[in-house]
Amino acid sequence: MRVLLQQPAQGHEAARFVQLMLQPDLLGGWTLVRESGQIGGRSQLRSQQYADEPSALGALERARDTQLRRGFHLVGTHAATMPSAP
């Protein structure tokens, strides 16, 4: 599952993005990967491990909702089923 959010450019700052990716790992757990940065610039990758899919999905939803409150806009999703937005 992948969620892409974007924040429009403000003043002289470039537009920003956040990409949230949920991936199964080789040990039966799940990894939430967060990539963020300025569009066309450097980005930062962070990952968190979760024991099961429901807890990882909950973390993805919380991260998505936090970014929406910060002024980011949902640009796209790629998943069989996508959690609902607030």
Backbone bond lengths (Angstrom), bond angles and torsions (degrees), N, CA, C in turn:
res aa  C-N    CA-C-N  psi(-1)  N-CA   C-N-CA  omega(-1)  CA-C   N-CA-C  phi
1 M - - - 1.435 - - 1.523 107.50 -
2 R 1.322 116.07 140.11 1.456 120.92 179.89 1.526 109.62 -140.07
3 V 1.345 115.92 137.53 1.459 123.05 178.24 1.523 107.35 -127.18
4 L 1.333 117.26 129.28 1.462 122.00 178.98 1.519 109.00 -117.05
5 L 1.343 115.47 126.84 1.461 122.09 178.63 1.523 108.50 -123.28
6 Q 1.344 115.84 149.77 1.449 121.32 -179.27 1.510 109.87 -136.46
7 Q 1.326 115.82 146.01 1.461 122.20 175.03 1.529 106.47 -118.33
8 P 1.331 118.03 125.81 1.470 120.09 -177.84 1.526 111.75 -60.88
9 A 1.319 115.24 157.05 1.460 120.85 176.89 1.527 109.60 -61.78
10 Q 1.339 115.26 141.97 1.463 120.98 179.36 1.520 107.89 -127.11
11 G 1.322 116.45 116.93 1.452 120.05 -179.20 1.509 110.63 64.80
12 H 1.333 116.69 -126.60 1.456 121.64 -178.88 1.525 112.33 -92.77
13 E 1.329 117.51 -1.05 1.461 121.04 179.92 1.526 110.54 -82.24
14 A 1.320 115.74 143.48 1.463 120.94 177.45 1.529 109.63 -72.53
15 A 1.316 114.80 159.45 1.463 120.06 175.96 1.526 108.96 -62.88
16 R 1.330 116.61 150.08 1.467 122.15 -178.14 1.532 109.62 -115.11
17 F 1.314 115.59 158.61 1.461 120.78 177.67 1.526 110.10 -137.23
18 V 1.323 114.80 156.22 1.462 123.02 170.41 1.523 106.41 -136.64
19 Q 1.319 115.98 129.07 1.456 121.31 175.73 1.524 108.04 -120.05
20 L 1.319 115.86 126.30 1.467 122.60 179.38 1.523 107.70 -111.62
21 M 1.322 116.60 126.06 1.461 120.81 -178.70 1.526 109.27 -127.58
22 L 1.303 115.78 132.77 1.458 122.47 178.59 1.527 107.54 -111.68
23 Q 1.356 116.17 121.74 1.459 120.23 -174.64 1.525 110.07 -134.43
24 P 1.334 117.57 138.92 1.466 119.14 173.34 1.528 109.08 -72.45
25 D 1.326 116.32 146.16 1.461 118.73 176.44 1.533 109.68 -102.93
26 L 1.304 116.95 177.67 1.466 121.37 -174.89 1.520 113.96 -75.91
27 L 1.339 117.36 -11.17 1.455 120.90 -177.42 1.527 113.16 -104.34
28 G 1.327 117.44 12.87 1.455 121.33 178.42 1.511 114.30 90.50
29 G 1.311 118.14 -1.27 1.460 122.24 176.99 1.518 110.83 -94.42
30 W 1.312 115.51 -169.00 1.461 122.03 -179.09 1.517 109.66 -133.09
31 T 1.323 115.99 148.61 1.458 122.60 179.29 1.520 108.89 -121.90
32 L 1.342 115.86 129.33 1.461 122.00 172.63 1.521 106.66 -100.49
33 V 1.328 116.48 116.45 1.457 122.73 179.88 1.525 107.56 -106.07
34 R 1.339 115.90 127.76 1.463 122.08 178.41 1.515 108.30 -116.15
35 E 1.317 116.53 123.02 1.456 121.65 174.76 1.521 106.93 -117.45
36 S 1.327 115.98 131.22 1.464 119.03 -179.33 1.516 109.89 -145.61
37 G 1.329 115.53 155.75 1.456 120.23 178.21 1.513 111.25 163.05
38 Q 1.331 115.07 -170.36 1.455 120.79 176.98 1.522 108.59 -87.76
39 I 1.317 115.79 141.97 1.463 120.13 178.36 1.523 108.01 -65.87
40 G 1.322 116.18 127.98 1.457 121.53 -178.22 1.515 113.76 84.47
41 G 1.337 117.13 1.02 1.460 121.20 -179.59 1.515 111.39 -121.81
42 R 1.304 115.15 -163.02 1.456 120.03 179.43 1.524 110.11 -73.94
43 S 1.330 114.17 155.02 1.459 119.11 178.07 1.524 109.20 -129.87
44 Q 1.314 114.66 166.32 1.458 122.20 -179.88 1.523 108.52 -120.25
45 L 1.318 116.98 135.46 1.463 122.64 177.34 1.523 109.30 -112.10
46 R 1.334 115.37 132.71 1.465 121.57 174.49 1.520 107.31 -134.22
47 S 1.318 116.65 147.66 1.462 119.03 177.79 1.521 109.82 -137.91
48 Q 1.329 114.44 150.27 1.463 122.46 177.65 1.515 107.76 -134.01
49 Q 1.319 115.83 140.18 1.454 122.46 179.76 1.530 110.09 -96.58
50 Y 1.329 115.94 143.81 1.464 122.72 176.87 1.519 108.45 -134.36
51 A 1.315 115.52 146.76 1.465 121.23 -175.93 1.520 112.78 -72.91
52 D 1.347 117.33 -31.72 1.458 119.41 -176.93 1.527 110.70 -142.73
53 E 1.330 115.12 164.82 1.462 121.26 -176.06 1.527 113.06 -64.12
54 P 1.349 120.37 -43.10 1.468 118.86 -179.35 1.533 113.58 -59.29
55 S 1.326 118.16 -40.33 1.463 119.28 179.85 1.530 110.61 -70.98
56 A 1.322 117.61 -35.91 1.472 120.70 177.21 1.520 110.74 -67.45
57 L 1.320 117.17 -40.83 1.459 121.50 178.50 1.526 110.54 -64.75
58 G 1.324 117.40 -39.66 1.461 121.34 176.23 1.522 111.53 -61.44
59 A 1.334 116.70 -40.99 1.467 120.97 178.59 1.524 110.64 -65.83
60 L 1.332 117.39 -39.94 1.468 120.92 177.09 1.524 110.56 -62.40
61 E 1.329 117.20 -44.52 1.469 121.11 179.38 1.523 111.33 -62.34
62 R 1.333 117.71 -42.48 1.466 120.99 178.48 1.525 111.47 -64.20
63 A 1.338 116.74 -42.42 1.466 120.88 178.62 1.530 110.59 -64.00
64 R 1.334 117.00 -42.39 1.465 121.47 178.24 1.522 110.69 -62.28
65 D 1.329 117.01 -46.67 1.462 121.24 -178.88 1.525 111.80 -63.60
66 T 1.331 116.75 -37.47 1.463 120.81 177.63 1.523 110.49 -62.02
67 Q 1.322 116.93 -44.85 1.464 120.49 -179.73 1.531 111.44 -67.55
68 L 1.324 117.83 -35.87 1.466 120.45 176.81 1.529 110.62 -63.54
69 R 1.330 117.39 -38.90 1.470 120.88 177.41 1.525 111.57 -67.74
70 R 1.327 117.36 -26.71 1.464 121.83 -179.94 1.535 112.77 -83.28
71 G 1.314 117.48 2.60 1.457 120.32 176.02 1.512 115.36 102.02
72 F 1.318 117.79 5.15 1.458 120.25 176.14 1.528 109.08 -78.30
73 H 1.326 115.95 154.51 1.463 122.15 178.58 1.518 108.68 -116.67
74 L 1.317 115.93 140.52 1.455 121.77 178.25 1.523 108.36 -70.70
75 V 1.332 116.85 120.28 1.461 122.18 -178.35 1.520 110.43 -98.38
76 G 1.314 116.73 -40.60 1.453 118.70 -178.91 1.512 112.40 -169.19
77 T 1.320 114.13 160.15 1.455 121.26 175.96 1.515 107.91 -137.01
78 H 1.304 115.04 155.26 1.452 120.41 176.21 1.520 106.79 -139.76
79 A 1.338 115.52 103.20 1.455 120.45 -179.68 1.512 109.27 -167.38
80 A 1.328 115.65 159.29 1.462 119.92 174.76 1.517 109.91 -68.02
81 T 1.331 116.41 -43.25 1.458 121.65 175.07 1.514 107.06 -134.81
82 M 1.310 116.90 136.43 1.453 121.80 -177.69 1.512 110.12 -113.69
83 P 1.337 118.54 134.96 1.461 120.29 176.89 1.531 110.43 -62.53
84 S 1.299 116.07 149.66 1.464 120.42 -176.74 1.526 111.02 -75.50
85 A 1.324 115.73 146.86 1.474 122.41 177.84 1.521 108.89 -83.02
86 P 1.337 116.46 159.33 1.475 119.39 -178.27 1.516 112.71 -66.11
